[in-house]
Amino acid sequence: MPTRVSAPGSTASLRTANQQRVLDVLRRGVPAPDDGADPAPVTQADLSRLTGLAPATVSNIVRDLAAHGLVDTEPGSGRRGTTVRLARTAGLVAGIDFGHSHIAVALGDLTGAMIAELRRPLHAGHPHDEGLDLASSILTQLLAEARVAPAGLRSIAMGLPAPVTDGVVRSSAILPGWVGVHAQDAAEAHFGVPTHVENDANLGALAEHRVGVARGHTCSVFLKISSGVGAGIIINDALYHGSLGAAGEVGHLTLDEQGPMCRCGSRGCLEAYASTPAVVAMMAEHLPGAGIDDIVEAARTGSVAAVRTLEDAGLHLGWGLASVVNLLNPGLVVVGGDMARAGDFLLEPARIGLRRHALDAVAATPVVASRLAERASLTGAVLLAAERTELLAG
């Protein structure tokens, strides 16, 4: 929708600001009384109440946005009961999630709702351009299946398992082919649309906060435990990045300076005890060649070694979480990533470890499994892409 550059405080700039307020409500939906419920449909009366704008102003804005193909309306009970939603013709967004051995790509609408997704294997040592080529191929397939022209894609958000500062990927033993790459510039050149790059644990935190188990909590921590251990932190309903974008690297909290060597070069890091590779290594003698799912299944069928290994990982996890909750006092800790599939074999000892090492005031902080499971970071990428799309830009 084209807009003119207007002086601050002018009638045109005020109209644009009001339009943006309406669009922001439509992206988020009406908060449901039950935090676990989906957002209710948005009516013009809701828009007036949530934006503080007069009903007549809202009506004019909705009519203007509909004329430009940004919203659809459906008659309800009276004019103020008319339901308003973002139009499919306004475009779509995409989310891309790079992991240690996979890539997942999804299409979503401008509210951040997922429409379609695909997941493919990808070797950890791939060069960044190879990863972008595969992402582009998957995205092309999804757009074709959705019968959407490439021009209908408005923006992309991409998650990487590494600290990202000003678009540049910092040290990452998980994806070495991306280190030092300005991922945002590389992706925008590749895809031809605005692209936003974020740490994958941050995207998981955003997803759980918006549509997952942490919904309704103003402060929460999402812990992604797979090849590494990283955290996404929500404070006052917003992602916390730190001064350089490296907040949340809790996998490198030192639990024992004489402990096992960590991939970061230090000893006794939380990651060296609780990550998937650490658990697999501990079980190598008992279950050679086993992956995390094999170990979990062995625990379920009564393997004492598997149960003890997951218990040890959980107790160390709780020890590390004690530092996190002592410092941040979140309302909830959400555990995601591959290790979350261990369920209470991991989480119950983690709760015990937390109670042993945290202050009394925060020792009862709930530790729960991710509701979104392996789709958390991908879901967060779609939500972020939708949030960052400039609908009113010309």
ZAMARGU-4260 file (C-alpha; in steps of 0.2 Angstrom, whole numbers, plus 5000, padded with zeros to 4 digits):
<rodrens>
0) 5000/5000/5000 | 5009/5016/4994 | 5011/5030/5007 | 5018/5047/5006 | 5033/5053/5016
5) 5024/5065/5028 | 5031/5077/5042 | 5029/5071/5059 | 5013/5076/5067 | 5004/5079/5050
10) 4987/5072/5046 | 4995/5059/5034 | 5007/5053/5047 | 4994/5051/5060 | 4983/5041/5048
15) 4997/5030/5044 | 5001/5027/5062 | 4983/5023/5066 | 4983/5011/5051 | 4998/5003/5059
20) 4989/5001/5076 | 4975/4992/5068 | 4986/4981/5058 | 4996/4976/5074 | 4980/4971/5082
25) 4975/4960/5067 | 4992/4951/5068 | 4991/4947/5086 | 4972/4944/5087 | 4961/4947/5103
30) 4969/4940/5119 | 4959/4925/5125 | 4954/4924/5143 | 4961/4907/5144 | 4980/4908/5140
35) 4980/4892/5132 | 4966/4896/5119 | 4968/4903/5102 | 4965/4921/5099 | 4947/4925/5095
40) 4942/4933/5079 | 4944/4952/5078 | 4929/4963/5076 | 4928/4982/5073 | 4923/4984/5091
45) 4938/4975/5096 | 4949/4986/5085 | 4942/5001/5093 | 4944/4995/5111 | 4962/4988/5109
50) 4968/5003/5099 | 4959/5017/5108 | 4953/5024/5092 | 4935/5030/5089 | 4923/5018/5081
55) 4921/5029/5066 | 4940/5031/5064 | 4942/5012/5064 | 4928/5010/5051 | 4937/5022/5039
60) 4953/5013/5042 | 4946/4996/5039 | 4937/5002/5023 | 4954/5010/5017 | 4964/4994/5021
65) 4951/4983/5012 | 4952/4994/4996 | 4970/4991/4996 | 4968/4972/4998 | 4976/4971/5015
70) 4961/4965/5025 | 4945/4955/5022 | 4929/4959/5031 | 4914/4948/5035 | 4897/4955/5041
75) 4892/4952/5059 | 4880/4959/5071 | 4879/4977/5066 | 4894/4987/5059 | 4904/4986/5075
80) 4902/4967/5075 | 4910/4965/5057 | 4924/4953/5058 | 4941/4959/5051 | 4956/4949/5046
85) 4972/4951/5036 | 4969/4946/5018 | 4978/4932/5010 | 4981/4944/4995 | 4992/4954/5006
90) 5005/4941/5004 | 5014/4927/5014 | 5030/4926/5024 | 5042/4911/5026 | 5052/4904/5041
95) 5068/4894/5039 | 5076/4884/5053 | 5094/4878/5051 | 5099/4864/5063 | 5114/4853/5066
100) 5108/4840/5053 | 5092/4847/5045 | 5084/4862/5037 | 5065/4866/5039 | 5056/4879/5029
105) 5038/4885/5031 | 5026/4897/5023 | 5014/4907/5034 | 5001/4921/5033 | 5003/4938/5040
110) 4997/4933/5057 | 5011/4921/5058 | 5000/4906/5056 | 5008/4891/5047 | 5002/4886/5031
115) 5014/4873/5024 | 5031/4866/5029 | 5045/4854/5023 | 5060/4847/5033 | 5075/4840/5024
120) 5092/4832/5030 | 5107/4843/5028 | 5125/4839/5033 | 5132/4850/5047 | 5148/4855/5038
125) 5139/4862/5023 | 5145/4879/5016 | 5132/4893/5019 | 5128/4895/5001 | 5124/4877/4999
130) 5112/4879/5014 | 5104/4894/5005 | 5102/4885/4989 | 5093/4870/4997 | 5082/4883/5007
135) 5078/4892/4991 | 5073/4875/4982 | 5061/4870/4996 | 5054/4888/4997 | 5050/4887/4978
140) 5042/4870/4980 | 5031/4877/4994 | 5026/4892/4985 | 5021/4882/4969 | 5011/4870/4980
145) 5002/4884/4988 | 4999/4892/4970 | 5007/4908/4976 | 5019/4918/4964 | 5036/4922/4971
150) 5031/4940/4971 | 5018/4936/4984 | 5032/4932/4997 | 5034/4948/5008 | 5048/4943/5020
155) 5058/4929/5028 | 5065/4925/5045 | 5079/4913/5047 | 5085/4904/5062 | 5103/4898/5065
160) 5111/4889/5080 | 5124/4902/5083 | 5126/4919/5091 | 5121/4932/5078 | 5127/4950/5080
165) 5122/4963/5067 | 5117/4950/5055 | 5135/4941/5056 | 5136/4923/5062 | 5149/4922/5077
170) 5158/4906/5083 | 5148/4890/5080 | 5155/4873/5081 | 5137/4867/5075 | 5137/4875/5058
175) 5156/4880/5054 | 5151/4884/5036 | 5142/4900/5042 | 5155/4907/5054 | 5159/4925/5049
180) 5146/4926/5036 | 5134/4941/5036 | 5119/4930/5035 | 5106/4943/5033 | 5115/4951/5017
185) 5118/4933/5010 | 5100/4928/5012 | 5093/4944/5005 | 5104/4942/4990 | 5099/4924/4988
190) 5080/4926/4991 | 5077/4944/4985 | 5066/4949/4999 | 5069/4957/5016 | 5076/4943/5028
195) 5078/4943/5046 | 5091/4932/5055 | 5090/4926/5073 | 5097/4913/5085 | 5086/4897/5084
200) 5084/4897/5103 | 5077/4914/5103 | 5065/4909/5089 | 5059/4895/5100 | 5057/4906/5115
205) 5046/4918/5104 | 5035/4904/5098 | 5032/4896/5115 | 5029/4914/5122 | 5016/4918/5108
210) 5007/4901/5104 | 5015/4888/5116 | 5016/4883/5134 | 5024/4899/5140 | 5009/4910/5133
215) 5003/4921/5147 | 5020/4923/5156 | 5029/4939/5154 | 5046/4932/5158 | 5051/4915/5152
220) 5066/4905/5147 | 5066/4892/5132 | 5081/4880/5133 | 5085/4871/5117 | 5095/4855/5120
225) 5101/4846/5105 | 5119/4846/5098 | 5122/4861/5109 | 5113/4870/5124 | 5106/4887/5121
230) 5092/4898/5128 | 5080/4911/5122 | 5075/4923/5135 | 5059/4933/5136 | 5058/4948/5148
235) 5043/4959/5149 | 5035/4950/5134 | 5050/4954/5123 | 5066/4944/5117 | 5081/4949/5127
240) 5097/4949/5116 | 5110/4957/5127 | 5122/4970/5120 | 5130/4960/5107 | 5116/4948/5103
245) 5124/4933/5112 | 5113/4932/5127 | 5107/4915/5132 | 5123/4904/5129 | 5119/4895/5145
250) 5127/4879/5138 | 5144/4886/5143 | 5140/4889/5161 | 5154/4880/5170 | 5148/4866/5182
255) 5165/4859/5185 | 5182/4866/5180 | 5190/4849/5180 | 5175/4841/5171 | 5175/4835/5153
260) 5181/4845/5138 | 5168/4856/5130 | 5168/4860/5111 | 5171/4878/5116 | 5188/4874/5123
265) 5183/4875/5142 | 5180/4861/5154 | 5164/4856/5163 | 5152/4866/5154 | 5133/4862/5155
270) 5133/4857/5137 | 5147/4843/5141 | 5134/4835/5152 | 5117/4838/5145 | 5118/4839/5126
275) 5113/4825/5115 | 5131/4821/5110 | 5136/4820/5128 | 5121/4808/5132 | 5125/4798/5117
280) 5144/4797/5122 | 5139/4791/5139 | 5129/4777/5132 | 5141/4772/5119 | 5147/4757/5128
285) 5130/4750/5132 | 5121/4755/5116 | 5134/4757/5102 | 5128/4768/5088 | 5112/4773/5097
290) 5104/4790/5095 | 5094/4799/5108 | 5078/4791/5103 | 5086/4774/5105 | 5092/4779/5122
295) 5074/4785/5127 | 5066/4769/5121 | 5079/4759/5131 | 5074/4769/5146 | 5056/4766/5144
300) 5059/4747/5142 | 5069/4746/5159 | 5087/4749/5154 | 5095/4755/5171 | 5110/4762/5161
305) 5099/4773/5150 | 5088/4779/5165 | 5104/4783/5175 | 5112/4792/5160 | 5096/4803/5157
310) 5095/4806/5176 | 5113/4812/5176 | 5110/4824/5162 | 5094/4830/5170 | 5103/4833/5187
315) 5117/4843/5178 | 5103/4852/5168 | 5095/4857/5185 | 5111/4863/5192 | 5113/4875/5177
320) 5095/4881/5177 | 5097/4886/5196 | 5109/4899/5190 | 5097/4905/5176 | 5082/4906/5188
325) 5092/4914/5202 | 5097/4928/5190 | 5081/4930/5179 | 5067/4924/5190 | 5057/4918/5175
330) 5039/4912/5177 | 5042/4896/5167 | 5057/4886/5160 | 5053/4877/5144 | 5064/4863/5138
335) 5064/4860/5119 | 5076/4852/5106 | 5080/4834/5104 | 5083/4830/5122 | 5065/4836/5126
340) 5059/4819/5119 | 5066/4811/5135 | 5051/4819/5144 | 5052/4816/5163 | 5067/4804/5162
345) 5076/4821/5159 | 5064/4834/5167 | 5061/4826/5184 | 5079/4825/5188 | 5081/4843/5181
350) 5068/4849/5193 | 5077/4840/5208 | 5093/4848/5203 | 5085/4865/5202 | 5078/4863/5219
355) 5095/4858/5226 | 5104/4873/5219 | 5092/4887/5217 | 5087/4900/5231 | 5071/4895/5240
360) 5061/4909/5232 | 5063/4903/5215 | 5067/4884/5218 | 5049/4880/5213 | 5050/4887/5196
365) 5041/4876/5184 | 5051/4866/5171 | 5041/4859/5157 | 5043/4852/5140 | 5040/4862/5124
370) 5022/4861/5117 | 5029/4865/5100 | 5043/4851/5100 | 5054/4851/5085 | 5044/4864/5077
375) 5047/4878/5090 | 5061/4887/5081 | 5052/4886/5064 | 5036/4892/5071 | 5045/4907/5079
380) 5053/4911/5062 | 5036/4912/5054 | 5030/4923/5068 | 5045/4934/5067 | 5044/4936/5048
385) 5025/4941/5050 | 5029/4953/5064 | 5043/4962/5054 | 5033/4963/5037 | 5030/4981/5033
390) 5013/4981/5026 | 5011/4999/5023 | 5028/5002/5014 | 5027/5007/4997
</rodrens>
